[in-house]
Amino acid sequence: MSFKNIIDLHTHTDNSFDGHHSTMFLSETAYMKGLRAVAFTDHLEMDAFYENSFNKTAIQSFFEIAKARSAFSGKLIVCIGAELGQPTYNRPVSEKLLEMMKYDFVIGSIHNLPDMKDFYYIDFSDESIDCMKLLEEYFEQVLELAKWAKFDSLGHLTYPLRYMVGNYGKSVDISKFSEVIDEILLTLIKENKALEINTSGLRKSYGKIIPDESILKRYKQLGGKLITVGSDAHYAEHLGADIDKGYELALKCGFEEIAVYQDRTPTLIPIE
């Protein structure tokens, strides 16, 4: 199925520590690929904001995205965004940043538990690691993030599975967390926040959209209306990757529109 409005609201430039291409080059690539809109959402890990110089990253990223937005005016909608990692671990700094920076779109994410490294770096082949305990703590932190509600879309809800299951083949039954996941989804609905469909899992060993169909269907059943779709691209070649599959899953789960954000305000665009 082909879609006329390919909108990618989760991408990373070389201002992210794990990004690889400039904002201008990515904008050119997005335009050449025929995307209608793109949000550049560079990593700002709020639990290490000053220690790891994310304060400088924030300014540089904002400046370069604003420049690209001007350069591509009339060709491509460029949204000034940010992915705030662990904002609830440092609420005063997170809230001050959001007051200072006039973003179009903010993703809220949890990449690591307090005083622990990113799930990406954990060796889950270590049998002493209790995956279910980590997931219990993870979902509790995501619930706190949802309650904080100063973001626009909740990023990659089942993020740890990308590594536990995808990279290490762990057998994880997340149905045991259905109660807290429901609470997260209901909080998003109450706070008028979006749930992200993150397509990155499809191009990794995990092989699934994050979160999967069961959670997206549940979100819809509970009354969820706002969804965003993002590739989580860190390379130019991944811009817009599998957004069409994200749209197909959204339609399958009963959604007919996706949200695009400008000035922190959603506009609903028909998927078809």
C-alpha positions as CSV (number, residue, x, y, z in Angstrom):
1,M,0.0,0.0,0.0
2,S,1.4,3.4,-0.9
3,F,0.7,6.6,1.0
4,K,0.9,10.1,-0.2
5,N,1.8,11.8,3.1
6,I,4.9,10.1,4.5
7,I,5.7,12.0,7.8
8,D,8.6,10.9,9.9
9,L,8.5,12.4,13.4
10,H,11.5,10.7,15.0
11,T,14.9,11.2,13.5
12,H,18.4,12.0,14.6
13,T,21.1,14.3,13.1
14,D,24.8,14.3,13.9
15,N,24.0,16.5,16.8
16,S,22.9,13.3,18.5
17,F,25.9,11.3,20.0
18,D,24.8,8.4,17.8
19,G,23.7,10.3,14.7
20,H,25.7,10.4,11.5
21,H,24.5,13.0,9.1
22,S,24.0,16.8,9.1
23,T,20.6,18.4,9.5
24,M,20.9,20.0,6.0
25,F,21.9,16.7,4.3
26,L,19.0,14.9,6.1
27,S,16.6,17.6,5.0
28,E,17.8,17.3,1.4
29,T,17.4,13.5,1.6
30,A,13.9,13.7,3.1
31,Y,12.9,16.1,0.3
32,M,14.4,13.8,-2.4
33,K,12.6,10.8,-0.9
34,G,9.3,12.7,-1.1
35,L,8.5,13.0,2.6
36,R,5.9,15.6,3.4
37,A,7.3,16.4,6.8
38,V,10.2,15.5,9.1
39,A,10.9,16.2,12.7
40,F,14.6,16.2,13.9
41,T,14.5,15.0,17.5
42,D,18.1,14.9,18.7
43,H,18.9,13.1,22.0
44,L,18.9,15.2,25.1
45,E,19.5,12.8,28.0
46,M,18.2,14.8,30.9
47,D,19.8,12.7,33.7
48,A,23.2,13.7,32.3
49,F,22.3,17.1,30.8
50,Y,25.3,19.2,32.0
51,E,27.7,16.3,32.7
52,N,27.6,15.2,29.1
53,S,27.1,18.6,27.5
54,F,23.6,18.1,26.3
55,N,23.0,21.8,27.1
56,K,25.4,22.6,24.2
57,T,23.8,19.9,22.0
58,A,20.3,21.5,22.6
59,I,21.4,24.9,21.3
60,Q,23.4,23.6,18.3
61,S,20.6,21.2,17.3
62,F,17.9,23.9,17.6
63,F,19.9,26.4,15.5
64,E,20.6,23.9,12.7
65,I,17.1,22.7,12.5
66,A,15.8,26.2,12.4
67,K,18.2,27.0,9.6
68,A,17.1,23.9,7.6
69,R,13.4,24.8,8.2
70,S,14.1,28.2,6.5
71,A,16.1,26.7,3.7
72,F,13.4,24.1,2.8
73,S,10.4,26.4,3.3
74,G,7.7,25.5,0.7
75,K,9.4,22.2,-0.1
76,L,9.4,20.2,3.1
77,I,7.8,20.7,6.5
78,V,10.7,20.7,9.0
79,C,9.7,20.5,12.6
80,I,12.1,21.6,15.4
81,G,12.1,18.7,17.8
82,A,13.9,17.0,20.6
83,E,13.9,13.6,22.3
84,L,14.1,14.1,26.0
85,G,15.5,11.0,27.6
86,Q,14.6,10.5,31.3
87,P,13.2,14.0,31.8
88,T,11.5,13.0,35.0
89,Y,14.9,12.1,36.6
90,N,15.8,15.8,36.4
91,R,12.5,17.7,36.3
92,P,13.7,21.2,37.1
93,V,16.2,21.2,34.3
94,S,13.8,19.5,31.9
95,E,11.1,22.1,32.5
96,K,13.5,25.0,32.3
97,L,14.7,23.7,28.9
98,L,11.1,23.4,27.6
99,E,10.5,27.0,28.7
100,M,13.6,28.3,26.9
101,M,13.3,26.4,23.6
102,K,10.4,26.9,21.4
103,Y,10.1,23.4,20.0
104,D,7.5,22.2,17.6
105,F,7.6,18.6,18.9
106,V,9.0,16.8,21.9
107,I,9.3,13.1,22.4
108,G,9.4,11.7,25.9
109,S,11.5,8.6,26.4
110,I,13.1,6.3,29.0
111,H,16.3,4.7,27.8
112,N,17.7,3.7,31.2
113,L,16.7,3.1,34.8
114,P,18.1,5.6,37.4
115,D,21.9,5.2,37.9
116,M,22.0,2.5,35.2
117,K,23.3,2.5,31.6
118,D,21.0,2.5,28.6
119,F,19.3,-0.8,27.9
120,Y,21.3,-0.8,24.6
121,Y,24.6,-1.3,26.5
122,I,23.4,-4.1,28.9
123,D,24.7,-7.6,28.3
124,F,21.5,-9.6,28.7
125,S,23.4,-12.9,28.2
126,D,24.4,-12.4,31.8
127,E,22.1,-14.9,33.6
128,S,22.2,-12.9,36.8
129,I,20.1,-10.1,35.1
130,D,16.4,-10.4,35.9
131,C,14.7,-9.1,32.8
132,M,11.3,-9.1,34.3
133,K,12.4,-7.1,37.3
134,L,14.0,-4.6,35.0
135,L,10.9,-4.3,32.9
136,E,8.8,-3.8,36.0
137,E,11.0,-0.9,37.0
138,Y,11.0,0.4,33.4
139,F,7.2,0.5,33.1
140,E,6.9,2.3,36.4
141,Q,9.3,4.9,35.2
142,V,7.4,5.3,31.9
143,L,4.2,5.7,34.0
144,E,5.9,8.6,35.9
145,L,6.9,10.1,32.6
146,A,3.3,9.8,31.3
147,K,2.0,11.5,34.4
148,W,4.6,14.3,34.0
149,A,3.1,14.9,30.6
150,K,5.3,17.8,29.4
151,F,6.1,16.1,26.2
152,D,4.0,15.5,23.0
153,S,4.5,11.8,22.1
154,L,5.7,8.9,24.2
155,G,8.6,7.3,22.5
156,H,9.1,3.6,21.8
157,L,7.0,2.3,24.7
158,T,8.5,-1.2,24.7
159,Y,12.1,0.0,24.2
160,P,14.0,-2.6,26.3
161,L,12.5,-5.5,24.1
162,R,14.5,-4.2,21.2
163,Y,17.6,-5.5,23.0
164,M,16.3,-8.2,25.4
165,V,14.4,-10.0,22.7
166,G,15.9,-8.7,19.5
167,N,19.6,-8.9,20.4
168,Y,19.7,-11.6,23.0
169,G,16.7,-13.7,22.2
170,K,15.2,-13.6,25.7
171,S,11.7,-14.9,26.1
172,V,9.7,-12.1,27.7
173,D,6.0,-12.2,28.4
174,I,4.9,-8.6,28.8
175,S,1.3,-9.6,29.3
176,K,2.3,-9.7,33.0
177,F,2.6,-5.9,32.8
178,S,-0.8,-5.3,31.2
179,E,-2.1,-3.4,34.2
180,V,0.7,-0.8,34.3
181,I,0.7,-0.5,30.5
182,D,-3.1,0.2,30.6
183,E,-2.4,2.8,33.3
184,I,0.3,4.4,31.0
185,L,-2.1,4.4,28.0
186,L,-5.0,5.9,30.1
187,T,-2.7,8.6,31.4
188,L,-1.6,9.5,27.8
189,I,-5.3,9.7,26.8
190,K,-6.2,11.8,29.9
191,E,-3.3,14.2,29.3
192,N,-4.0,14.4,25.5
193,K,-0.6,13.0,24.6
194,A,0.3,10.8,21.6
195,L,1.6,7.3,21.5
196,E,4.5,6.8,19.1
197,I,4.6,4.0,16.5
198,N,8.3,3.4,16.2
199,T,9.3,1.5,13.1
200,S,13.0,1.0,14.0
201,G,12.4,-2.6,15.3
202,L,11.6,-3.7,11.7
203,R,15.2,-3.0,10.5
204,K,16.8,-4.6,13.6
205,S,16.8,-8.1,14.8
206,Y,13.7,-7.5,16.9
207,G,11.6,-7.5,13.7
208,K,8.6,-5.8,15.1
209,I,7.1,-2.3,15.3
210,I,7.5,-0.7,18.8
211,P,5.0,-1.1,20.5
212,D,3.4,-4.0,18.8
213,E,-0.1,-4.5,17.5
214,S,-1.6,-5.7,20.8
215,I,-0.7,-2.5,22.6
216,L,-1.8,-0.3,19.8
217,K,-5.1,-2.0,19.7
218,R,-5.5,-1.7,23.4
219,Y,-4.7,2.1,23.2
220,K,-7.4,2.4,20.6
221,Q,-9.9,0.4,22.8
222,L,-9.2,2.6,25.7
223,G,-10.0,5.7,23.7
224,G,-6.6,6.7,22.3
225,K,-6.7,9.0,19.3
226,L,-3.3,10.6,19.0
227,I,-0.5,8.7,17.3
228,T,2.8,9.7,15.7
229,V,4.9,7.6,13.5
230,G,8.7,7.7,13.4
231,S,11.6,5.7,11.9
232,D,14.1,6.6,14.7
233,A,16.6,7.1,11.9
234,H,20.2,7.7,12.8
235,Y,21.4,7.5,9.1
236,A,20.1,9.4,6.0
237,E,19.2,6.1,4.3
238,H,16.8,5.2,7.1
239,L,14.7,8.4,6.8
240,G,11.1,7.4,6.3
241,A,12.0,3.7,6.7
242,D,8.9,1.5,7.1
243,I,6.7,4.5,7.8
244,D,4.2,2.9,5.4
245,K,4.2,-0.3,7.5
246,G,3.5,1.9,10.6
247,Y,0.6,3.4,8.7
248,E,-0.7,0.0,7.8
249,L,-0.6,-1.2,11.4
250,A,-2.3,2.0,12.5
251,L,-5.1,1.4,10.0
252,K,-5.4,-2.2,11.2
253,C,-5.7,-1.1,14.8
254,G,-8.5,1.4,13.9
255,F,-6.7,4.7,13.5
256,E,-7.4,6.8,10.5
257,E,-5.3,9.8,11.2
258,I,-1.7,10.6,12.4
259,A,-0.7,13.7,14.4
260,V,1.9,16.2,13.1
261,Y,3.1,18.8,15.6
262,Q,4.0,22.5,15.0
263,D,4.4,24.8,18.0
264,R,3.6,21.9,20.3
265,T,0.1,21.7,18.8
266,P,-1.1,18.6,16.9
267,T,-2.8,18.6,13.5
268,L,-4.4,15.4,12.4
269,I,-3.6,14.2,8.9
270,P,-5.6,11.4,7.2
271,I,-3.4,8.3,6.7
272,E,-5.0,7.5,3.4
